[in-house]
């Protein structure tokens, strides 16, 4: 094995060098894309050559098309931001398209001819004189290339549209034979956790925690952060329909934000019945160009508003009803748009009603599901014991994820402000409002676990960022109060802030069932239990102090632990060779390093947070 290591390292190095040396040439650019060089950023121009290691700066509403001759691929780079071309495939909004040999040859000919014209024009002397025949021919040649390019672009978009249409027509035909009755599985219930009553200590003396005995515990069972995958994309770009009548629009509201999609209500579909043949014919009609603009607009909103998969599904449902009205036609339109975006779904029928089932990477609590080819599908609406389901896969489909990684761009509906103050550190005090639109969205968010591990449930909540309004109102005051403090001192103040400024109450008493909060919700609702406090505390420590944290699970209780850069006294856990000191937001007034009585650290399980 030792002899293999140098070879493996050499292979890894060679692969890395090969990737970085990969070259692209620029086919077209609009919107001011730039490449970042050691001399500063410069504008990208058609036919420039870029390597995979090049860092590009893509502003909003910019489109950069680059060609990889070796792989015969065109990359449409639209994702806003600054990043290396080596990482462009991971950015949401970027698309890769396989080029046919004749398409690649056409593009190469354009490039080579443009270079020849450029070389000829570069030899001209700087003298103002009437254009000679040669100059006129050069301009005429450039006009010809522009015209050819526009023609090729239009033809390519037409090919994309025809390719998608052919796939959908084939899908519709096969779907007629793929309907079968399935019985649902009973819902998986949320694990019942017996709440542990909080313990209150007297207000600690200054630096009391530094005198605690050190008690190390090695944690063998822990979960690592789940790495989110890029969102699904269409199998081909969605060519927009430029017909005059598609300037008609439909307005609707989503999460307090007014949105508009291009849609002509004369194009509404009508389902004659819910038999397989009629559903297939309606699907074929939806694959026509007249529905492309509404689909393209929804895709744009997903990227521009930074919608996660669940939010995007709700957007499509709202948009479909605005276009088609409530009913089976809206369900089919929503399912079509969801499917065309790359998501995994199945159509289902109960007497008189069409349903869409969505595949989910998570196990959702309290919701019946259908197992199809080993995967779980959940009805977006309804919970019938039995459904007739079309179990036909669509190319390159992917299941929905419930992981939230970034803030959505939605309108602000500010709640009344609340002030949070630490009892032990009176100067640690901050006031904030929250976004009611976001709270409403969280209220209906599915509670779930990943891979059958209940510990992943709390990671989903704790890893969700706080909204811009909180970061703009709450964070600056806290940052100012923590400035100049050591990491231990800063964490001590945040710990006491969460311990003493939130009122504890059991979920059963408030909600009638266990209900975990996203960090934002603990700043809105009047009560918060142990899991809510721990999610909020770990979020604050990561954002304001920049330290790594874990959630610590005991039977009936959830606490936290922090990885300090210096050694601090008190109870700590060794997780994967790293030292995390216990911080319990429900052990009121307890200092860093103090474990709540009756909690056994040797039986604890750790949830690593990114």
N, C-alpha and C positions, 0 to 999 in steps of 0.2 A: 504493500500500500504506500509505504514511504517513497519507493522508487517511482510510483505513478504520479505523486504530487507535482513534481516539477513539470511533467508532461501535461498534466491537467491545467496547471497554471499557465503554461505556454500556450495551450489551446485556447484558454479563456482570453488570454491577452490578444492572440491573433484574431479571434472572433470579434473582440471589442474594437481592435484597430480596423478590421474590415467594415464593421458597422459605421464607425466614425468616418471612414474614407468614402462611404457611399455618396454618390453625386446625383444631383438633380439639376435640370435646367428649367428656368421659369418660362411657362407658356403664356400666362397672362396675369395681370395684377390690377386691382382696383381698390381704392380706399386708403392709399398711403402706407402700405406695408413697408417695413424697414428691416435691414439686417444689422445686428449689433456687432461692430468691429472694435479692435483696440484703439482705433482713431475716433471712435464714436459711431452713432447710428447713421446709416445712409439709406436712401430710398432704393427699393428693389425695382429693377426694370426688366421688361420682357427679354428673355434669352440669357439673363444672368445665370451663372453656374453657382450652385450652393452645395455645400457638403452637409452630411447628416449632423456634424458637430456644430453647424452654424446656428446661432441664436437669432430667431426672428421676433419681431415686435408686430403683432397683429391688432390694429385698433378695431373698434366696433364698426360693423357694416363694411368690413373689408373682405375681399376674396382673393386668395393667392392660389393659382393653379401651377403645380410643378410636376415635371415628368421624370420618372425613373426609367431610363431606357433599358437597363439590365433586367428589371422585373416586368417591363411593359405595363406600368401602372401610372395613372394620373392621380395625384393627391389634390383634393380641393380643401385648402386650409382656410377655415373660417373662425375657429375658436379664438376668442379674444384673449390677449395676454402676451407675455414674453416667455418663450420656451425654445428649447433645442428641437431641431427637426427630427432628431433621433427619437424624441418623445411625442411627436405629433399624433401618432396613432392612439395614444391614451387620452387625448383631449376630446371632450364632447363637442360635436359639431363638425369635426373634420371627417372627410369621406375619402375612401380609396376606391378607384374604379379601374378594372382591368381593361386595357386597350387591345383591340384587335390589330393584327399586323398592318392592315391597310390604314387604320387610324394612326398608328405610330409612324408609319412612313409619311403620311400626309403632314403630320406635325414636324417631323424632321426636315422635310422639304421646305416647309415654311421658315424654319429656323435658318437653314443653310442659305436660302434665297435672301432672307433679310440681312444676313451677315454680308453677302456679296454686295447688296445695295448699299449697306452702311460703309463698306470699304471703298466703294466707288465714290460715294458722297464725301468721304473723308479726304480724298485726294484733291478735292476742289479748292481753288485759291479763294481767299476772302476778298472778292471783288464784286461790287454790285453791278450787274449787267443783265440784260435780258436773258431769260432762260433759253439755253440751247436745246437742241433736239435730245441730247443725252440726258439732261436734267429733267426734261419733260417725260422722257421714257421712264426715268427712275421713279418719278412721282406716280406715273401711270401704273408702274409695276407695284408700287406700294399700295395704291388703291385696289389693285387686283388682289393682293394678298389679304388686305383688310376684308374685302368682299368674300374671298374664299374662307377666311377665318369665321366670319359671321355665318356663312353657309354651313361650314363644318360644325360650328357650335349648335346651330339649329338642328342639323341632322343628328348630332350626337344626342341632344335632348330628346329628339323624336325616337331615337333608338332606345334610350332609357325607358321612355314611356311605353313603347311597344313591348319591350322586354317585360316590364311590370304587368302590362295588360295581359300578355300571353301567360304569365305565371298565374295570374288571378283567374283567368278563364279556365286554365287547366285545374286549378284548385277547386273552382266552382263545380266543374264537371265531376271530378273525383268525389267531391263532398256528397253528391246525391246518393252514393252507395255506402257511406261511412257512418250512418246514424244507427245508434244502438242504445238500448236502455241500460242505465247504470244506477246502482243504489249508492247513496251517500254514506260516508263514514261518520260516526258520531264525533262531535267536536272534542278537541283536546282541551281539557279544563286547565285553567291557570293553577299552578301548584299552590296548595294552601300552606301558608307560612304563619305560624303562631307568633304574633307580635310580642316583642319583649318590651316591657314598660321602661321608659327612660329613667335614668338615675341622675339625681341632681347633687352636685358637690357645692360646698361653700365657694364663694368667689376666691380664686387662687391668688396667692401672693405673687409679686413680681418674680419672674424667672424660677418659679417653683418647679417647673418641669425639668430644669437642668439638673435637679438633685435626684431624679428617679433612678432606681437600679436598672441596669441593662439586662434584658431577658430575651435572648435570640430564639427564634423558632424558624425552622426550615419548612417551607410549604412545598409539598410534592405535587399537589393538584392545582393547576391554574390554567386559565385560558388566555391565549394571545389575541391581540386585536384582529378582527376580521377585516381584511383588505377589500375595500369596495371596488367593484369593477366599473369600467366606463359604461354609460347607459347604452342600450341598444340603438342601432341606427337602421335606416331603410336599406334593403339590399341594393337599391339604386337610388341616386338623387331623384328628388321629386320635381320634374319640370313643371313650371307654373304655366297656367293657361292665360294667354294674352288676349282672349276674346273681349270685345268691348263690353258685353253684358256682364262679365264677371267683375265689373267695377262695383256692382251691387254688394252691399255688406249686411252683416247681421251683428248686432251688439248684444253683449251679455255681461254679467258681473261674476267675477270669480275671486274669492277671498278679499272682497272689498275693493277690487280693482276692475275698472271698466275695460273690457277687451272687445276687439272687432275682428271678425273673420270675413273673408271675401266669399260670398255665397249667394247664388241666385235662387230664390225660393221656387222659381219655376222648375228647378232641377230636383225637387223633392222626389224621393222614391216612394213607391207604394207596394206593400206586400199583399198580394192577393190572398195568400194563406200562409200557414206555417209548415206546409209540406216541403220536403227537401228540394224539389224542383223549383218552386217559387222562390225559396231562399237563395238558391244558386243563381237564378236569373237576376235577382236584385243585387247580388254580389258582383256579377259581371257588369251591371250598370254602374255600380260604384267605382269600378276600375277605370271609368272613362275620364277624360281630361277635365271635365267640368267640375270634378270634385278635388282636383289637385291643389287649388289655391287654399281652400279651407284647411287641408292637411298640412300644406307648407306653412300656413300661418300658425297652426297649433305647434308645429315643430319649432318655429321661431320663438314662440312664447316659452316653450320648455327650456330653451337655451337662454333667452334674454331674462326670464324671471327666475332662472336657476331652480327649476322645479325638480324635486325627486320623483321617483317612479310613481309613488302613490298619489302625489299631488298632480302629476301629469294625467294619470287615469281619471281623477276627478275633473280635471280641466276638460278632457275629451267628452266625458259624460255631460257636462254642462253645455259645452259647445254643440254637441249633437242634438240635445233637446232644443237649443235656440234655433238650430237650422231646420230640424225635422218636426219639432213638436214632441210632446211626450208620447211614448208608445213603442211598439216593436220596431218601427222604422228608425227611430233614434237609437235604439239598442244596436241594431245592425250597423248603422253608420259609425257609432262609437267603436264597435268591435273591428270594423274595417280599418279605421284610422289607427287604432291601437296595434293591430296586426301589421299594417304597412310600415309602422315605425320600428318594427323588429321585435315586438313583445309577443310572448307565448300565450295564446288564448284558445278557447274552444267555444263553439256555439252550442246552446242547449235549448230544449223546448219542454215546457209543461203546458197543460191545456190552456190555449189562448194566449200564451205569453212566451216571448223569446228572451233568453238570458245569455249573458256572456260570462264564461268562467275564466279566471286569470290564474296562470301558474305562478307560484310564489316560492322563492328560495327559503322562506322562513315558514315555521309552523305557527299558524295564527290561532290564538286561544279563543275558545268559545264560539267557533264558527264551523259548521259542517262543511265537509269537503268531499271531493270525488278523487279516487286514485285511478289514474289512467296511465298505463305503461310505466308504473312505478313512480309517477310524479303526482303531486297534490294540486288540485284545481279548486278554487273557491268561487262560488257565485257572487257577482258584484251585488246583485239584488236577489231576494228570495232565499228560501232554505228548504226546498222540497225534498222529501225523502228519496224520490226517484225522478230522474230526468232522462229524456232522450237526447243523447249527446253525439255531435259530429266529431269523432276522435281522429281528425285528419291534421297532421302537422303542416306548418308553413315553413318554407326555406329560411334557415338561419335564425329561427325564433329563439328568444331568451326569456327566462322567467323574471318576474318583478322582484326588486329588492326593497326592503323597508329601512335600509340604512340611510340616515340623513347626514350629509357631510358639509353643507354650506347653507348660508342664509338665503331665503327666497326674497326676490325683489317684489314685494307686494306693498300696497298702500298702507299707511299707518292710521290706525284708529286707536288713539292713545287712551289707555285706562287712567283712572285717577292715580295720582302719584302716591307712593308709599315710601316711608323712611325706615331704614334698617340701621340699628345702632348696637354696637357691642357693649355689654354691661361691664366687662372687665377693663376694656380700653375705650373710654368714653369718646375719645377723639376719632375713633373709627366709625364713621357715620356717612351714609350716602342715601340719596333719594332718587327714585326712578319711576317711570311709567313703563308699561309693557304694551305690546301691540295686540289689541283684542282680536284682530283678524287672525293672528297667529294662534292665539289661545283657542279660538273656535275651530281652527284646523286641527290642533292637537287633540281636541275633545273627541273627535271621531277617528283618531289614528289607531290602527290595529295593534294590539299588544301581542308580541310574538317571541319566539326563540329560534336560534339557528342550529341546525345539526342535532336537534334533540337535546341540547344542553341549556338548561334553564338559566345558567349564569350569563349567557349571552343577552338575555332579556334586558338586564340593567345596563349593560354596555351601550345598547342602542340609545337609551335615554341620556346617559352621562356624556356620551360623545357628541350629542347634538349641540351646536353652538348657540349662544344667546343672540338675540336679534340686534340689529343695528341701534335701535332706540335705547336698549339697555347698555350696550357698549359705549354709546355716546353720552349717556346721562350717569350711569352707575359707575362705570370703570374709571373715568378721570378723577373723581373724588377719592376713590380707594387707592388709586396709583399714587396720588399726591401724599396720602397718609402713610403709605408703605415705603415711600422713597427714603433711601439711606439706611433702611433696616437690613439686618442679616436675613438670609432665607428662613432661619428658625423663627426669628421675631415676626417676620411678615406672615408666615403660616400660622403662628400662634394667634395673631389678631384675626385672621380670616376664620380660623376655627371657632374662636369665641363669638365672632359675629354671627355665624350660622347657628351655633349652639343656642344663643340667647335672644336673637332677634326674630326667630320663627317660633310659632306656637305649635306644640306637638298635639296630634290627635290621631286616633286609629282610623284607618280607611273604612273599616266596616261601619263605624259610627257615622262617618261623613258621607260615604258613597254607597254603602251597603255591600261592598266587595273590595278586594284589593285593587288599587289603581296607582300605578307608578306615575310620577311626574317627570316631564321634561324640565330641565333647570329653570326655564322661563316661567313655568307654571307655579313653582315654589315662590316666585316673586309676585304672583297674582292672587292665588288662593290664600285664605286666612290660616290654613293649617298645612303642616307638612310632617310626614313620618320619617323613619330612619332612612329608607331608600331614597326619598326625595332630598333629604338633607345631604346625603353622601354624594348624590349626583351633582347637586349645586356646588358643594364644597370642592370636589375634584375639578369641576369646570373653572371655578375661580382661581384655584391654585395654579392650574396649567396656564390660564390666560394672563394672570396678574403677576405671578412669581416665576413662571417658566419652568416649574419642576414637574417631573414625571410622577404619576399617581397610580394607585390600584384601588379597586373596590375589594373589600374583605367581607366574605360571606360566612356567617355563622348560622346554624339552625335558628330561624326566627329573627335574624337581625342582619343588618348590612351596615358596615362601617367603611373606613378608608385608611389608606396609608400613603406616606409621601417619601420619595427618594431624595434625601438631602445631599448636597455636595460635601458637607462636613459631617463628622460623626456627632450625633446627639444622643442623649441618654433616654432610657425608657424602653418599652417593648417594641421589638421590631421583627419583621418577617424577612427571611431570605427567599427570594423568588427568582429562580433561574440565575442564581449567583449575584443578584442585586439586593441591596438592603433598603427596605421600606419601613419607616417608623409609623406605628399606629397613630391615627388621628380619628377620634370618634365624634362626629357632629351631634350624636344623640346623648352622649355622656356629658350632660350639661356642666360647664365650667371645668371639665377635665382638661389638663394640659396635653401638649404633644407627648406621645409615648405612653399614655395611660389607657389600659384596656378596661372596658366596662366589666364590673363584677359578673361572674357566672359565664363569661365568654371564654371559650377554650381556644386559644390561638393554635394549638397543635391540631385541632380538628377543622381549622378554617380553610377556606378555599379562596384563591385570589383571582381577580379579573383584571388583567393588564389593560390600561387605557393608553391610546397613542398620544 
